[in-house]
Structure formats: structure tokens, C-alpha cells
Amino acid sequence: MGLDRRKAAVFGGAFALRLLLLVLFPSLPDLLTGRVEVSTPVTSFKRLQEGLFLYTRNVSPYDGGVFHQAPLLLPIFSLLPTSQAFLFPTVVLYSLIDLLNANALVRISESGWAVSGRSYSATRKHIRWDGVTVAAWYLFNPFTIATCLGRSTAVFTSTGILYAISSAVTGKAFNSMLALGFASYLSIYPALLFIPLMLLCYDQRAQTAKSCPSTAVFALQHLAIFLLSIVGLLGVSSLLIGDFKAFMSATYGFQLLVPDLTPNVGLWWYFFIEIFDSFREFFLGVFWLHLASYMGGLTIRLRRQPLFVLSSLLGIFAVFKPYPSISDASLYFALLPLYRHLFPLMRYTFFAVSALLYATLLGPAFYHLWIYAGSGNANFFYAITLVWSLGLSILLADTIFAALRDEWEHDNPGVRGKDVKQV
Amino acid sequence: MAIRDIVVNPSLLPVLNLSAETRDQCMQLLAVLDPSADSYPDSEQRALAASKEQKQLFALLARLRGLNRDAILRVRETKQATAEARQEIDRLHLQLQNLYYEQRHLTGEIAACESYDHKYLALPLIPLEEFLTLHPEHRESDEHELMIARINHEHAEREKLEQARQELLKRKQALIAENNKRKEDLASLDQDLERFIDVTFCSYCMDWRTASPTPTTPTLLELTHLVLRQITLPNSKHALVMITKYEDPSSSHTVSTSPDHTMTVSTTSPPPPPPEKPEAIRTRFKVIAAFWAVIIFLGFPIWWKTTSIYRASLPIPDMIDWADGKTCRPVFPLEIRVETPSLPEAEAQHLLRTTQHTLDDLNEFSAHHLRLKLSNDNVEEQLEETADTALTVRLLPQDDLVNPKSVLQSDTTQLDVFYSPSQIPPLSSSNPPLSAYIAGELQQLFTEEKAIIAQILSNSHASSAVATGQPSSAVLSSVSPQLADSIAKRLRRSMKYADTYHLAFSLFTPGAEPSSWDIQAAVHEYITPLLQAFSPISNFTVDTQVQLYATFAPTAPAPEYDEGLAVWSLKPEDLSAFINAAEWPLSPSIGPGPTINFILYVPDAAQSPLVVKDSLATSWVVPQWGGVFLLNPPNGTHLHHLSHEALQGAFMTFSHQLLTLLGAPTTPAALPFRLQTLTRIRAASLLLSASSTMGSLARLTESLPSIPIPATVAASVATTLSHLTSACEHLRRGRFQAALADARVAETAAERSFFEKSMVGQMYFPDEHKVAVYLPLLGPIGVPLIVGLLKEVKKALAMRKAKKAS
């Protein structure tokens, strides 16, 4: 009962904070919506409104070349009153989605999969935070709040991913695949999470059920569910839009081919501005393969900790995906507190955190210098995004190192507590 | 010591003796005189004895004095002798000192000589043994001679080498000369490339510039590399992480020497790390295999697909043949119809034959020749496509004419020749004066056209060494230099050929008036007919504008007032500054074609009439740009509106200027005739320009093997070549209109294929740049992957060996 009261306090506090910010600074949502750090061409709320405007007037929303998001968002948002006149309902909707995400996090944390799995259990599993603390880390993270007020549609993808994970750890493999299908439908990259997520479901099934199903059959079943969910969503979308080809090229084609090089916190835009045109396609392939290639290696190496593979992949996506924003980072930061037991093993926490803070504070300043003051140039902002990516990469590398160390100590109980160094 | 011991000189002994005697005598005298002694009883005796003793003493003293003088003299002598002897000794001593100095100097010289560092000591001579084997005759000679011989040998060797060097230098010079020659050969290619680059690279550059804050391409390139490197920073960090992952921590004892990313336990007394488990090895193998699978099954196909260059095949030999003029030699057979309404058939035929004969005799330029035809004998030819008729000659009999007379109709291509019936040649005459007259007239009519065509042909083939059968320079030499000069001048002045020209008529006035003009009617009346006539050659668009308060540029010299003529005058040399290019809104190009500007300038009432100094002209042509006309209001009246009539003069001038700017020949006076000439000229120049573009494209694609050739270029080339062929065929048959139409299509297609945008991207990408593009990004990712793969392979080999051994 006490726990529930704590949970209610955290959730209520987070909700109240968002509304309070809205009341105190009514212009804040619009400001955040326009920030490149929050809104990317594929998640921008402004572009969504543009699409919505066209959609409600029975024009194809992709005609203007501005809207590149999944069409199913349109009927959902067309139910809401227009956001210019009524800011309140949209913010409430986004806050509720944040609370939903936090709820999923609580469930993931309480399942205990972060510290012990089917064939592995962390050596320091007593050092951990409970679900409410993890949810609080997520809800009161400034990046999450900024994403919520900036009303980036990336939070729907986050919801899909978090619900896929939470369903997987609670044994609802079918729901998990459906949620992942939803996330992949919104933005392509979550499809890369399929294999580790499937492994997580399999581990869960194998742990609870007495008879272990065959791996191949299990994989095929789930792949079918996953694909069918995507096909179903696409079918509904094509019913909604009509012109299937145009909608595919405007959404997925746009995400895959990266034609819009609006600055964001990622690494792609500057590179593809500068690259010679004849090499553009090749390097598109290289960048996508680079992003995808981590999945196999990480899954094999950390086979015993599929949840950790999922979180690390989300961190990698936050750095290397084509249109990253701080909402991707906030999703990674939401999963990190689950690994409280790894924190003592991490070595560069201070450096990583200071790099991230440095980039967070200087990023907007340098962007202002470049775009508005005109006293800087694109290199200023790009340097800061490099620092941001570097900070995230260090954090990522450090947690992976810590997880490996933990696994090693688990395998070799004699070496616990001894100094380890990388040569 | 007694005095005798001191004085030993024998000459002094008598002195001593005498002085002793004297002293004794003195003693005796003293004894005598001593009063205490009483030897002498009385004083007398005493005085006597004393005087006696005194005399003896005086004598002794005198002798002593003599001896003293002698002694002093002798001392003097001795002193002199001593001085002389000493002088001698001094001299000898000095001599001795000199000798000592000499000796020391000589010793120093000897030492210096002995220690002198001669060049030959430092000379890199061949070793002694080697020398002796080369020259055995020196085996017996002593060291000095041997050395001399060796040095001489070295000298000879060096001279030989120097000679060799000179020869090599000469060869180098020859090679440099050859190099220069090759460079010149490449210059033609350079020109093509420059043309290509000028057009295409500009747009390319602009794209880059707008996209990035760094303006120049080299820095851009560096920046790209920098970015690549920067990007790889997180990547490489990451790759390192991955390595960390798949290196099993416990393998450290086996790989402690290899620079690997492994974990070791460093405690004060390191316990042996636990051995690597087989499943860890398997996991590592799987991880590496997973990465390589992505690279091999996805990476390489993508690389192959995205970076391969599509090169459509081009008919290169055909293109080069066209450029060299081997495929088609433009010929201009002009058909001239002769109408002889009043002559019987046979006589007309005869006249025709003789005239043709004379014409052929007169003509030196085989590419351009005139063919006479009777107007009524082409009935059977009507069936097939006939050649365009260049000129119709009508022979009209007229009485009371002494000499034949010819009149060129100004609105048709018709030449009326009047002759008196008596001049009709009899069938027997071989060279009648009438045919000579007609031939001369025709020849004269076509002189200018022939000269222009000859010039165009010679220009195009000046570069290529291929002879065109008839050396066209011969024709040029036959053309009078003044005519050639004026043709060259006019070609310089006229606009470059374009498919579309924009005509911009502008009314400029420094004040507020006139503010309107009857431009539509004027254009309709004076310009449109001309444009219609030109429509087979080019398309035209017309724009007009009125600009009030158009002032001269501040730097332009103001018109001067000429008192004598009561006019304001502009100096001819200042005309180029008349147009205020900075402020007058004369846009350089409206659309894809060039703009021809026509400016009607109405001077201020206070400054009119405005004329050009000396010639008093009110209009002039600006070469390759347009024309200017000064419209002076009559007698200082204000013009509010320029009526149709007021514009007449101006637009007559403009139409004339337009003809000049489009390159129409000045003679003869008939407009249709000039247009026909222009058609032929344009057809020829377009044919040649499209051919040379084909050649340039062929050379370009051959010299840059990495340039992509899109299918559209191949299609354009095919279009060009087919239209060139048909244009050539039309020319040969004398159908110039059709030839021009084909040549226009060919030219457009040729330009399109040459300036194809997508060909540019690769152009600035030599292969060595590719390394710079690939390596910074792919290197850091690739190195750990390759190292991991190599290690796995090594391990697998070692395991197999171990298995075999066991």
C-alpha cells in the first residue's frame, strides 16, 4: 500500500510538474516544438499539424512534402481539439503517455529481469532501485519533460518499445510483438530490436513454462506475429491514405534515404551535406549497416542478458540513427537506472556525464550563434553534437564494459573485487 | 797587496822603478832638510847638499812625467784597440742572430710545408690495389709517382663521367621538348575541358556553396575528411568496445605480448587467470562472424551497386570522324533558275550551258557552286524532293540597250537581266558576252556569302589537320583582304548563334517624359515581319520596358555642346560608356537564350539634339549586345507620347541593327536573298559546331575513364549523329531549309549531351581521392574487424596443426 502511495506521488508529481510548466510558461511548448534538438523532420509536432490540416481537408497529407510520419497518428490527433486554440489537451495527452511509459518501466524493473535472467544472475543484484525510483528518474528527467512539452511524436515509438519490453518480461510475448510492430511501423529502426526481444520472450517462456518450445518454431511464430502486425498497420494506413506508394516513399523512404538535412543532434546531417553526391548512396548504406551491424554482435556476446542488449541497442540508436533527438537519449536514460548494480563497475561516469552536460548547455548556445547571431557557422553546432555523441558513446561503452565485467565475475567467482584493467 | 802585484805590464815597470827612485830621492832631500838631524854642521853645507839633492829630484820628476805621458798615450791606444775589437765582436754577434732567425724561419716553413693539407689527400681515389690491377706498369714506381699516376687516372675518369653527364643533359632537354610538344597536343583537350568545366562546374560549385559555410572546394574536401575522421571518433571508440566484448577476459595469459584489448588482473601477486572456456571461444567466433556476415552479405553488394559507374557506349570513332570532317564535307550547290520567257528552247539551253561553263571557270571554291537550271525543264524532278531555289534569273529582252543590265528585286530572290535581243548568242559561239555578263553578275552576288562560308569552314578545320579536299585558304586568298576583314569584323560583332533570342526594347529618358510609346504597333509593323522571316533560323521573344529618370553613369563623360552646329555631341570613343549598366535595368538574360537589347534614348529637351560627334549619327550598334538609337524631339518640343510615326525611324534602324547582330551579310540589298544566305551560313556553322562538340565529347570520355555516361547522353549523341547525317545529306542536295532544321536539332542535342549534369560529379574525383573518402571512415571500423578475423584464422590453423600432431 505504501509503495502504491509512493508511486501515486511520483506519477502525480510528474503530471503536476508538466501542467505547472505549461501554466507558468505558456510559450514553452511552442518554443520547444521549434528546437532542432527536440523535433526532427520525422517527429516534429509542427509537421504533424501540417499533415493534420491537409488530412482534415481531405488532401493527401504527404502532398506538401513536409509531413513524414506514419498516417495512423492523424486520426488520433484529429480527435483532439486544434492545438493552437487549446494547448491543454495535447499536453495532457503527452503527459499521460509519459505516465504510461513510466508504468511500463515500473513493470520492467519489478520483473527483475535486469539483474537476473534465465541463465544468468548479476553478482551485485542487491544493489538496485525499485520500480518507482526508476520511473522517477524517467519522469523527472529534463530531456523527457522537454520531449513531452515539445510534443515530439517520438514518444509514441518509445511507448511501443517500452511496452514491447514490459510485455516480454511479463510473459505476454504476443503483446510484445504487437507493440514492437507498432513501434516499427511508426519509425523503422525498432525493427532491429526484434531478435533480442524475441530472445527475451523465449527466455521468459523457458523460465516459466515447463516444456521448452523449439527455438526455430518459436522464432518463426513470433516473426510471423511481428510481420503480420506491421502488415496490418500498413493495410489500415493504406485504407486511410489511399495512395500506398506515395505514403511509403514519404514516410519510410524519407527515413531510409535521409533527404532532409535539417541540423539535429545526430551525426548524419553534416556528413551528408558535405559528402560528394556520387558517394551519397554508398555512405547511406554504410551508415545504415553500421547502425544495424551492432545488433548481431551484441546479441551473441550478451546472449545471457537480452534486456541489456535491448537497452544498449537503444543507446546505439540514440547516437547513430539518422534523425536522433533528445527523446531517444531520454529513452536510453530511462533504461539505465535498471542497471544500478553496474554503476559501481563503471569507470568514466564523471567524464561521460560532464560531456553530456557540456553539450546540453552549449548546444543551444552554439545553435543560436550559428542560425540567429550569424557569428558562428555549422561547424560550431556540429562540434557540439559530436561532443554529445561522444558522451553517449562513452556512457554506452562504459555500461557494456561493466556488464561484461559483471558476467566475468559471475563466471570466475575468485576474482571479485579485484582491479581490472583493459590492455 | 803590493803595487807590483797589480801592475804587471812590462811597459809600466820602469815607471814603477822610477817612481820608487824618486820617492827615495825625496826621502834623502827630506833627511837633508831635517833640522833635527845634525849631520851637517852648518847650514851652508846643508843648503849645498839640499840643492844637490833637489836637482837630482827634478831630474827624476821630469823622467817620471815623461813616463806618465807615455803611459797615458799607451792607455789611449789600448782603449782604441779595445773599442775596435768590441765593434768586431758586435758585428759578428749580429750576424749570428740573423742566422738564428733565418734558421727558425726555415724550420717553420718546413713544418708548414710538411703539414700542408693537399686536395689529393682528400680525393676519393680508387683503392691502390684496384688501380694497380688496372695499370700494372706502375707497380715498380715509387710512391710519389704512383700517386701522380693515380690522380691522373682519376682525372681521366672524371672527364669521362662529365661527358656522360652532358650527354644525359642533352637527352633530358630533348625529353623536355618532347614533353612540351605533348602538352601542346593536350591543349586542345584542355580547351574542351575548360568549356565543359565553365558551364557545369559553376552550378556544381554553387550547390556546394549554398550548402556549406566553407566557400572553396579544397577546404571542403579537407572538411569532409575532417568530418569523416570526427565521425569515426565515436565509431572507433565503439569498435574498441566491441573488441572488449568479444575478447574473453581470461585469455590474457596467452596473449600478454600481443597488443590486444583484453583484461588482465593486476594484483600484487597475480594469480593465473582462469583458462578460456571453449564456449567463450565459440562466442567470440560467432561475434566476429556476425560482423563479417553483415559486411560481406550487405556491405559489399551495396558498395558495388552504389559506386559502380554506368558508362553507356558511345560511337566514339563516328564522333571523332564528324569532328575531323571525315564523314561529311559541307557542300553548297546553289540552284539558280533561269527563266527565259522570250527565248526558244535551244537558244536558252545554249545560253545556259555557256553561262554555266563561264561560272565554273570563275569559281575557285568547289564547296560552294552555282547550278543553273531552266525553269521549265524540271517537271520530272518535281516528283522527288527538289532543292531550294537560291535565285531566279529572268532574262527579259529590251530594245535599245547597248549593254545588258541587271536589277535585283528587293522583295524576292529574283534577278532581272535585261538585254537587247541582238545580244542573244548564236548557237555556234562558245563564249558569248551575255553569258559572261550573267556569270559575272551571279559571281558578284555570291561573293560575300562564299567568303563567309569559306571562313567558317577554314576556322573549323584550322585545328584539325585533315585536309578538306579543297584547301579553303585558297578561296580566302582570292577574296579581297578588305572583304575578308569586314566579314571577320561582322562575325565578331554579331551575336553567337542561339536557338532562342530575347529582344528587349527599352525606352530610356532622363526626365519624366515621354512616358509612353506606341510600342506594340511599332513592333508589329517593323519587327514582327523580320522575325517571321527569321523563324526558320531562330525563335524570338520580345520584351519592352519604359524607364524614366534614367541618368548617365556618373563616370560617363557628359555630352558637350557644339556651338557651330548647335547640337549636343557625344564623342565616338565615349559611346561605350553611354549605357549605364549599373543602374539601367537591362537584365543580361531573361531565359535560356541571349538577350538583344535595343535602347531608344530620348534626351532631355535641354540637351537635344544629341548626336555623335563628327558623324552626326544618332544610332550605333553595340557588338554582341544590341543597338542604341537617340530620338531627338523635333525643335525642343516635349514629347508626352511617342506615337507610331515618331517611332518609325527608330524601328527601321532597330530592324537593320537586328539584321547586323544576327550576322546577316550586308550585300546584296534584297532581304530575302540575305536571309537565304544567312540560312546557309547558319546551317554550315551549326553543322560544324555540333560536329566539334561531338569530337570534344568523344575525347572527353576517352580521356576520363572514370566519368559516368548516362543513357540520356548516349541517346542525345545518337540523335545528334542521325540529324547531322541528314543535315549533310540535305546540304548536298541543296535543301538548305531542311538542312538548317536538322542542324538545329543536332546542335541542341549535342549541347545537351555535352553539358549533362550527372557527368560532372565524378569528374572531380580521381581515384586517389577515393582512398581519402573511404579510409577515414572505414579504416577505424575495419581495422579491429580485420585484426579479429586474422586472429581467429591463426587460431584455427594452430588448432588444426595441433590436431594433426596428436
Interface residues (C-beta under 8 A of the other chain):
Chain A: L267 Y270 F271 I273 E274 I275 F276 D277 S278 F279 E281 F282 F283 L284 G285 V286 L289 H290 A292 S293 Y294 G296 G297 L298 T299 I300 R301 L302 R303 I316 V319 N377 A378 N379 Y382 L386 S389 L390 S393 I394 L396 A397 I400 F401 L404 R405 W408 D411 N412 G414 V415 K418 D419 V420 K421 Q422 V423
Chain B: A211 S212 P213 T214 L220 L223 T224 V227 L228 Q230 I231 L233 P234 N235 K237 H238 L240 V241 M242 T244 K245 Y246 P249 S250 S252 D260 H261 T262 M263 T264 V265 S266 T267 P271 P273 P274 K277 T283 K286 V287 A290 F291 A293 V294 I295 L298 G299 I302 W303 K305 T306 T307 G761 Q762 F765 V773 L777 L778 I781
